Amino acid sequence: LTQHARDAMNKRNIPVEWLEQVLAMPQVSEPDVVDPDLEHRLSAIPEHEDRVLRVIVNTKIIPERVVTMYFDRNMRGKL
């Protein structure tokens, strides 16, 4: 996790279990439209009213590094 990702997780009260769930089994994975090193992984979180957690990962670094995460309002109800 980058420091920004840690800060986002704390600020948005995102439990590490939800992050691990999205990283392990995303419902949707898509490339970033600007940065080819980044991948967006999304999953609905049933414990949080099925809101969609978007986790942005730098896949070119080993191990992969989580850049940020947030609940994507535009994806609510679409997964």
C-alpha positions in Angstrom: 0.0 0.0 0.0 1.1 3.5 -0.7 0.8 6.0 2.1 -2.0 7.6 0.2 -3.8 4.2 0.0 -3.4 3.8 3.8 -4.7 7.3 4.4 -7.7 6.7 2.1 -8.5 3.3 3.9 -8.5 5.0 7.3 -10.3 8.1 6.2 -13.1 6.1 4.4 -13.3 3.4 7.1 -12.5 0.6 4.7 -11.6 -2.6 6.5 -8.6 -4.5 5.2 -10.9 -7.6 4.6 -12.8 -5.6 2.0 -9.6 -4.5 0.3 -8.3 -8.1 0.3 -11.7 -9.3 -1.2 -11.5 -6.9 -4.1 -7.9 -7.7 -4.8 -8.4 -11.4 -4.7 -11.6 -11.7 -6.6 -12.7 -8.5 -8.3 -16.0 -8.5 -10.1 -14.6 -6.2 -12.8 -11.0 -5.4 -13.7 -10.2 -2.6 -16.2 -7.1 -0.7 -17.3 -6.7 2.9 -16.3 -7.5 5.3 -19.2 -4.5 7.5 -18.6 -1.8 5.4 -17.0 -1.1 1.9 -18.5 0.7 0.8 -15.3 -2.6 1.1 -13.4 -5.5 -1.3 -13.1 -8.9 -0.7 -11.5 -10.5 -3.6 -9.6 -14.1 -3.3 -8.5 -16.4 -5.3 -6.4 -19.7 -4.7 -4.6 -19.4 -4.9 -0.8 -22.6 -6.6 0.5 -21.8 -5.5 4.1 -21.8 -1.9 3.0 -25.2 -1.7 1.2 -23.6 -3.2 -2.0 -21.6 -0.1 -2.6 -18.8 -0.7 -5.1 -15.3 -0.5 -3.9 -12.8 0.6 -6.5 -9.2 -0.3 -5.8 -6.5 1.1 -8.1 -3.3 -1.0 -8.3 0.0 -0.4 -10.0 0.6 -3.8 -11.7 4.0 -3.0 -13.1 5.6 -3.0 -9.6 6.4 -6.4 -7.9 4.8 -6.9 -5.6 1.8 -5.0 -6.9 1.1 -1.8 -5.0 -2.3 -0.4 -4.1 -2.4 3.3 -5.1 -5.8 4.3 -3.7 -9.3 3.1 -3.1 -12.8 4.6 -2.8 -16.4 3.8 -3.1 -17.4 4.6 -6.6 -20.8 6.3 -6.6 -21.2 6.0 -10.4 -20.9 2.2 -10.2 -23.5 1.7 -7.5 -26.1 -0.9 -8.6 -24.1 -1.8 -11.8 -22.3 -4.9 -10.5 
